């Protein structure tokens, strides 16, 4: 019989230049992972989180990526376990590579990115299959979308004209949720930037927020903390700010932070660190 895993116990069960398998445990949640490079430019990763299967694949030659949870939904304790798992991967894989300035292998890179992305999934959100082709990258200042004030007023009028918790009220709120998908649009490093989010009490809200490595908890970084793999982007900053103001969401299409989460998945899977 295998020895039971201790809390925050990270174990590699097999490892090579193109393949890694292992386990991680936090409290009652056990994560099993398997990652392999199918070729020099393509890789696949599988994470089992408390028995729930999540997968990701990426081909950097074709610029294609996909991730899926087969309809599974994560709970808060599983999000916390994934966050701790990502930090363990940073210590095990990222920091040694950084010390020697060696690149992180593609299959390990995708394992870390998937763990970070899942760690920030709104609890209760059912995760289907998401195609995430490599988007265009750009840098520069963002401006408040045209008509933002008009969208704000439409919500106020709709709330006045509908009954709380009614189907009509939910339809009004859903109609005010606009996609703010920016592709990969990098912010500046340690500067004030305009971030946007919407929620049940408002549509687009623009705020000036300090982002970058010197900001609190590395605001704008894709993933928790200050991981060095991913970049600082507007979509991730929007999601960070929404989460700090409103907390997580229980439905990806509801009025809180689910839409910001989906808009940031390409940033998680494809962005690079521009502030290192």
N, C-alpha and C positions, 0 to 999 in steps of 0.2 A: 504494500500500500504506500502511495506517495505521501511524503511528509506534508501536513497542512501548511498553507501559506500564512505567514504572519502579516500584520497590517503594514501597508506601504512596502511590501516585499516584492522586489523586482528581480526576476530570474530569466536569464537567457538559456533556453534549452538546446538550441542549435544555432550556429552562426558561421557564415562564410562571406566571401566578397560580394555575393549576390543574393544572399538569403539569411533571414533571421526569424526565429520563432522564440516565444517565451510567454511568461505570465507576469501579471502584476495584481496585487491584492491591496485593497483599502477597506478596512472594516469588513463588511459582509459582501462587498462587490469584488468579483474576480474578473480580470480582463485577460483574455488570451489573444495573442497576436501572431500573425504569420505574414511576412513580407518577402517578396522575391522579385528580382529583376528578370523580366522576360527576355530582354535584350539590353544593349547599351543605352537605348533611348526609351524603353518602356518598362513599366513596373505595375504590380498589383499588390494590394494590401487587404487583409481581412482582420477585423477586430471583433471579438466576441465579448460583449459587455454584459455580465450577468446572464449569459445565455442568449442575448440578442445579437444578431449578426449584422455587422456593418462592413461594407466593402468600398474600395476606391481603386481606380486604375488611371494611369496617366501615360501619355505618349508625347514626349517633347518634340519629336520630329514632325508629327502631324498636328501638334497643338491641340490634342483632344484629351479630355479628362471626364470622369464620371464617378459619382459616389452614390451610395444607396444604403438604406436601412431596412429595405423590404417591408416598409410600413410600421416598423417598430418605433416606440417612443421611449425616450429616456426620462428618468426621474431624478430629482435633485441629488440624491446620494450617488447616483451613477455619474452625473455631471462632475461632482467633486472628485470621484475616483479617476475620471478621465483627465481632469486638470492635474491631479497628483501624478498620474501616469506620464503626462506630457513633460512635467518637470523632471521626472526620473529619466526620461529619454534625453532631455537636455544634458543632464549630468553624465549619463552613460555614453552618449554619442556626440553631442554638439560640442561640449567643452573640450574634450580631448582633440577633436578635429580642429577647433579654433586655435588651440595652443600650438599646433604644428602648421597652421594655415592650410590644412588639407581639406579638400571638398568632402561634403557628406554624400555618401552614395545615394543614388536615386530612390532605392526602395526604403531606406531609412528616412530620407527627407519626406516622402509621402506618408509614412507612418506617423511622423510627428505632426504634419499638417492635418491629417485626418483626426488625430486625437485632439488637437486644439479646436478644430471646427466642431466636433461633437461635444466637447466640453462646454461650448457656449450655446448649444441647441436649447431653445425654449423648452422647459420641462413639459412633457405631455404631447409635444408636437410629433405627429407621425411622419417619419422621414421616408419618402419614396425614393425613386431613382431620379437623380439630377444630372443632366449633361452640362458640363462646364468647359466649353471650348476656351482656349487661351484668348483673352480679350486684348484690345489695343492698350498700350501703356502711354500715359501722358503725365506731365508735371505742370503745376501752375495754380494760380488762385482761382477759387470758385466764387461765383456770384449767386445771390438769392434768385431762384427761378422766377421768371416772369409770371405774374398772376398769383403769387403766393398769398398776398393779402386778400384777393378775391376768394381763393380757396378757403381761407380762414373764415371769412364771413359766411360762406355757404354752409359750413358746419354749424355755426351759431344759429342760423336761421332754421336749419333742419332739426336741431335739438329743440328749439322752441316749438316747432310744429308737430313733434312726435311724442309718444308716450315712452317713458323709461322701460327698458327691457323688451320693447315690442319689436316685431319683425321690421316695421317701418323704420324704427330708430337704428337698428342694426344695418339696414340697407343704406341709410344716410351716411353712417360712419364709414362703411365699406367704400362707398363712392368717393369719399374724401381721401382715401389712402392712395396716394400717387406713387408710382414706381420712381425711385431715385437712383436707379442703377447707373453707376458711373464707369463701368469697366474697371480697369486698374488706373486710378487717378491718384497719384502720390501727393501727399501734403508736403509742406516744407518741414524742416527739422528744427524743433525747438522754437516755434513761432506761433502766433495766434492765427487760427484758421476758422472759417465759417463752417459749422457743422449743422446738419438738418435732420430732424426726425418728426414723425407724427405719432399721435396716440389718441385715446378715446376722448380726451378733453380738448384736443386741438389738431389741426391739420399740419401743414408744414410749419415748423418753427425753426428759425435761423438764429444761432447763437455763436458768438466768438469764443473759442475755447483754445487754451494753450495745448499744443500737441508736440510729441517728439520724445526722445530718450530722457530729457530732463524734466518732463511733465510728471504729474502724479500717476503712478502705475503705468507709465508709458502710454498715455492716451493716444489713440489712433493706431496702435499696433494691432495687427491681426493676430489674435490669440492672447491669452492671459499673460500678464507680466511683461517682461522685456526680452522675449525670445529674439535671437538674432537672425532667424531664417526668413521670416516674413517681413513685409514692409509696413510703413505708416501710410495709410490711404484714407480718402474721404469716406468711403463706404464703411470701413472699420471704425473710423472716428464717429460716424453717425450711430453705429450700433453700440459703441462704448457709451456714448452720451445718453442714448435712449435707455440703456440698461441701468445707468446710474440714477436717472431721473425716475423711471417707471418700474424697474425690475424686469424680470423675464416675462415671457408670454406663454400662454397655454395652447395657443392655436396660431399657426403661421399666417393665417389670413385675418386675425383679429385686430383689435385697435391698439395694441401695444407695440412690442418690438420684433414681432415675427417677420414683418416685411424687411426690416433692416438686416435681419439675420440672413435671409435668402439673398439679398442684394450683395452681401459680403462674401459669399462662398467662393467666387472666382478670385477674390483678393487673397483668401486663405490658401487656395491651392496653387496660385501662380505668382503672387508678388514676391519681390526680392527686397532685401534690406537696403534702402537708399540712405540710411542715416548711420551706418556703421563706421 
